[in-house]
Amino acid sequence: SGKENEQVNILREGFLVKRGHVVHNWKARWFVLTPDKLLYYKYEGGKKDSCQRGKILLKDCVITCPFLEYENRPLVMKLQTKHGVDHYLEACSREERDEWAADITAAVNNLQTTNGKSKTDQPDPAESQLNNINLSKVLDSMYDVHSGIKLSNHVEQGSTYSNCFSGSAVVDWLVFMQLVLTRVEAVTLASALLEEGFLRTVGQKSVEALRTAGLGEQFMDDSTALYSFPDSLKKRGSVKAETSLSAVELSGKVIKRGYLLKQGHRRKNWKVRLFVLRSEPAFLHYYDPTKDDISPVGGFSLRGCLVSSLEDNGVPSGVKGNVQGNLFKIITQTDTHYFIQAPTHQEKMDWIDAIRTQC
């Protein structure tokens, strides 16, 4: 029977945040990829709602990944069905996004048996050139107090911006440091840094370029287009006024990202949150994936935390509602209790291990 067959043939499943068709709000949904369609479900109270919210047929689908038109959502991919309907889906991390896109693309190509040829996407040579470059390392060298890029004040259209640099200064530096061979390659690399949030736009010109340009040319090799490091990163070695706590909290290296369910403190209801684990300083922050903002809803230091796996049989004490399986608990140093549910046993264990290394 068709029903059972669908159960068996799951190529991939997990949370993605989807933009609504009618009301353009973003909602976390549980997605299930089968060989010919992508199904999605509501996931509430730690359970997948058996009533399917919708499906996207994959035959002749066109995938755009990454899709960068949402300023505060850099991890979106777009699926356009053969009838020209657009679906916008956001993953929790770049790796997850690219893995979903690869699996969906493979499924689409599999369905493409017309003329005996499969459609394959030729990667842009400049892009594939950069695939082996570690962007975090590039950022670290840009940051280097001695050989990094110099921050200074710039004036654009009568406004003065402090602690920034021009687009052409970035390109000069990338070429000088021999991270790239040509200025064109430097622009592609700088665009990738911008896309990752390792650089940010300052002033009108660079913001406008980011909004209107095609992929790979969002960055301007221009002495009047201004950029800087993101606010969460403060130039090392330069004397700064004391940074706000949150900037310090958010300055650590990201160790792990993912969608998990969290029980609310007051209403005790379960919601999907994007969790981000950072080290040095060790913090766990969580974000509301339905809001397109960049500030966490909450977070806590992992110093002196206790993390424990909860039994899978029955509902553990402290958990409200009939929520079972893949649960774990974090008790902070200030004795706040967080109850969290992972979508799978494996993910629960991975999160517990990752958090324990930081406690």
C-alpha positions in Angstrom: 0.0 0.0 0.0 1.2 3.5 -0.8 0.9 4.6 2.8 3.4 2.1 4.2 5.8 2.6 1.3 6.0 6.3 2.2 7.0 5.4 5.7 9.9 3.3 4.5 11.3 5.6 1.9 12.4 8.6 4.0 15.5 10.1 2.5 15.9 12.8 5.2 13.9 14.5 7.9 14.2 17.3 10.4 13.2 20.9 11.3 13.2 23.7 8.7 11.7 27.1 9.1 9.2 27.8 6.3 7.8 31.1 5.1 4.0 31.1 4.8 2.4 31.5 1.4 -0.5 33.8 2.4 0.7 35.4 5.5 4.5 35.8 5.1 5.4 34.7 8.6 8.0 32.1 9.3 7.1 28.9 11.1 9.2 25.9 12.2 7.9 22.7 10.5 9.0 19.1 10.5 10.1 18.2 7.0 10.2 14.7 5.5 11.9 14.1 2.2 10.7 11.2 0.1 11.9 10.3 -3.5 9.3 12.5 -5.1 8.0 15.0 -2.6 8.8 17.1 0.4 6.1 16.8 3.1 5.8 19.0 6.1 4.1 18.8 9.5 3.3 20.9 12.5 5.4 19.8 15.5 3.9 20.7 18.8 4.3 19.6 22.4 7.2 17.4 21.3 5.1 15.5 18.8 4.7 15.5 15.1 1.2 16.3 14.2 -0.1 13.4 12.1 -2.1 15.8 10.0 0.2 16.8 7.1 0.4 20.6 6.6 1.5 20.4 3.0 3.6 18.9 0.4 6.0 20.1 -2.3 6.2 18.0 -5.4 9.8 17.6 -6.6 9.4 16.8 -10.3 11.0 19.7 -12.3 11.6 21.6 -9.1 14.4 24.3 -9.3 16.5 24.8 -6.2 18.3 28.1 -5.4 20.8 27.6 -2.6 21.9 29.8 -1.0 19.0 32.2 -1.5 20.2 35.6 -0.1 17.4 38.0 -0.4 16.3 37.9 3.2 18.7 40.2 5.0 18.5 38.6 8.4 18.1 35.0 7.2 21.3 34.0 5.5 20.5 30.2 5.6 17.5 30.1 3.3 17.1 28.0 0.2 14.3 28.5 -2.4 12.4 25.7 -4.1 10.4 26.6 -7.2 7.9 24.0 -8.3 7.2 23.3 -12.0 4.1 25.5 -11.6 6.3 28.4 -10.5 5.3 28.4 -6.9 8.1 29.5 -4.6 8.8 27.9 -1.2 11.4 29.5 1.1 13.0 27.1 3.7 15.6 28.0 6.3 18.0 25.6 8.0 19.7 25.9 11.3 23.2 26.0 9.9 25.1 26.3 6.6 26.0 22.6 6.7 22.4 21.5 7.3 21.2 23.8 4.5 23.7 22.5 2.1 22.9 18.8 3.0 19.2 19.4 2.6 19.8 21.1 -0.8 22.0 18.3 -2.0 19.5 15.6 -1.0 16.6 17.5 -2.6 18.7 18.1 -5.8 19.6 14.4 -6.0 15.9 13.5 -5.7 14.9 16.1 -8.4 17.7 14.8 -10.7 16.5 11.3 -10.1 13.0 12.1 -11.3 14.6 13.8 -14.4 14.7 10.8 -16.8 13.6 12.8 -19.8 15.9 12.3 -22.9 17.9 9.9 -20.7 20.0 12.8 -19.5 20.0 14.2 -16.0 20.2 17.9 -15.4 23.2 18.7 -13.3 24.2 22.1 -12.0 27.7 23.3 -13.1 29.3 25.0 -10.2 30.6 28.5 -10.8 34.4 28.0 -11.1 35.2 31.0 -8.9 33.0 29.5 -6.2 34.4 26.0 -6.3 37.9 27.6 -6.1 36.9 29.0 -2.7 35.3 25.8 -1.4 38.6 24.8 0.2 39.2 28.1 1.9 38.5 28.2 5.7 36.6 31.5 6.2 37.1 31.5 10.0 40.9 31.4 9.4 40.6 34.3 6.9 38.7 36.2 9.5 41.3 35.4 12.2 44.1 36.8 10.0 42.0 39.9 9.1 41.7 40.4 12.8 45.4 40.0 13.6 46.6 43.0 15.5 49.9 43.2 13.5 49.2 42.0 10.0 45.4 42.3 9.9 43.3 45.0 8.2 43.4 48.5 9.8 40.3 50.0 11.2 39.8 53.7 10.8 37.2 56.4 10.6 35.5 57.1 7.2 33.1 59.7 6.1 30.3 58.8 3.7 27.7 61.4 2.6 28.5 63.7 5.5 28.3 60.9 8.2 31.4 59.7 10.0 31.6 56.0 10.7 34.2 54.8 13.1 36.2 51.5 13.2 35.6 50.4 9.6 37.4 49.9 6.3 36.6 50.3 2.6 35.8 47.5 0.2 38.9 48.1 -1.9 41.1 48.0 1.3 39.7 44.5 1.9 40.5 43.4 -1.6 44.0 45.0 -1.5 44.6 43.1 1.8 43.3 39.7 0.5 45.6 40.0 -2.6 48.5 41.3 -0.6 48.2 38.4 1.8 48.1 36.0 -1.2 44.8 34.5 0.0 43.6 35.0 -3.6 45.3 35.6 -6.9 43.1 38.2 -8.5 40.8 41.1 -7.4 37.9 39.2 -8.9 38.6 36.2 -6.7 39.0 38.6 -3.7 35.5 40.0 -4.3 34.0 36.4 -4.4 35.8 35.6 -1.1 34.8 38.9 0.5 31.2 38.2 -0.6 31.4 34.8 1.1 32.6 36.5 4.3 29.7 38.9 4.1 27.3 36.0 3.5 28.6 34.2 6.6 28.2 37.4 8.7 32.0 37.7 9.2 31.8 41.1 7.7 29.0 43.7 7.9 28.0 46.6 5.7 28.4 50.1 7.0 26.7 53.2 5.5 24.5 53.4 2.4 26.6 52.2 -0.5 27.6 48.8 0.7 24.1 48.1 2.1 22.6 48.9 -1.2 25.0 46.7 -3.1 24.2 43.8 -0.8 20.5 44.2 -1.5 20.6 44.5 -5.3 23.6 42.5 -6.4 23.7 38.9 -7.7 25.4 36.1 -5.8 29.2 36.4 -5.6 29.2 40.1 -6.2 27.5 41.5 -3.1 30.8 42.9 -2.0 32.1 46.1 -3.6 35.8 46.6 -4.6 35.3 50.3 -4.0 37.1 52.8 -1.8 33.8 54.5 -0.9 31.9 51.4 0.1 32.4 50.7 3.8 32.5 47.5 5.8 33.4 46.4 9.3 33.6 43.4 11.6 30.2 42.3 13.0 29.3 44.0 16.3 29.7 40.7 18.2 33.4 40.7 17.3 35.5 43.4 18.7 38.9 44.0 17.2 41.4 42.2 19.4 44.2 44.4 20.8 42.5 47.7 20.2 41.3 49.4 23.4 37.6 49.4 23.5 35.1 50.8 26.0 33.8 48.0 28.1 31.6 45.9 25.8 28.1 45.1 26.8 27.7 41.6 28.4 25.8 40.3 25.4 28.6 41.2 23.0 31.0 39.2 25.1 28.6 36.3 25.5 28.2 36.2 21.7 31.9 36.5 20.9 32.7 32.8 21.5 33.4 30.3 18.8 30.2 28.5 17.6 30.6 24.8 18.4 27.1 23.6 17.5 23.8 24.9 16.1 20.5 23.2 15.8 16.7 23.2 16.2 15.5 21.8 19.5 12.2 22.0 21.5 12.3 23.9 24.8 9.8 24.1 27.6 8.8 27.6 28.5 9.5 28.8 32.1 6.2 30.4 32.7 3.6 28.9 30.4 5.4 25.5 30.2 4.5 25.2 26.6 7.0 23.6 24.1 8.4 25.7 21.3 11.0 25.1 18.6 14.1 27.2 19.2 17.4 27.6 17.3 20.1 26.7 19.9 23.6 28.0 19.5 26.5 26.6 21.6 29.6 28.8 21.9 32.9 28.3 23.7 35.3 30.8 25.3 33.1 32.1 26.9 30.9 28.9 27.0 27.3 30.0 26.5 24.2 28.4 25.2 21.8 30.8 23.6 18.4 30.2 21.9 16.7 32.2 19.3 13.1 32.3 18.1 13.2 31.0 14.5 9.9 32.7 13.6 11.4 36.2 14.1 13.9 37.5 11.6 16.1 39.1 14.3 19.6 38.4 15.3 19.3 38.7 19.1 18.8 35.7 21.3 15.5 35.3 23.3 17.6 33.9 26.1 20.8 32.2 27.1 23.0 31.2 30.0 26.6 30.6 30.9 27.6 26.9 30.9 30.1 27.4 33.6 29.3 25.0 36.5 26.2 23.7 34.6 24.8 20.2 35.1 23.4 18.4 32.0 21.5 15.2 32.3 19.7 12.8 30.0 16.1 12.1 31.1 14.6 8.6 30.9 12.7 7.7 27.8 9.9 5.8 29.6 7.1 8.1 30.8 7.0 11.8 31.4 9.8 12.9 33.7 9.0 15.2 36.7 9.2 18.9 35.8 8.0 18.2 32.2 4.5 19.5 31.5 2.2 17.8 29.0 2.5 14.3 27.5 6.0 15.0 26.2 8.2 11.9 26.1 11.5 10.7 24.6 14.8 12.3 23.8 14.6 14.7 26.7 17.4 16.2 28.6 17.8 18.8 31.3 20.3 21.6 32.0 20.6 23.1 35.5 22.5 26.3 35.5 24.8 27.5 38.3 22.0 29.8 39.4 19.8 26.7 39.7 17.5 27.5 36.7 16.2 24.3 35.2 15.9 24.0 31.4 14.0 21.1 29.8 14.8 20.4 26.2 13.7 17.8 23.7 15.8 16.7 20.7 14.1 15.4 17.6 16.1 12.1 17.7 18.0 10.1 20.3 21.3 10.7 18.4 20.9 14.4 18.4 20.1 14.3 22.1 23.4 12.5 22.8 25.4 14.8 20.5 24.0 17.9 22.3 24.7 16.4 25.8 28.3 15.6 24.8 28.9 19.0 23.2 27.5 20.8 26.3 29.4 18.7 28.7 32.7 19.6 27.1 31.9 23.3 27.9 30.6 22.9 31.5 
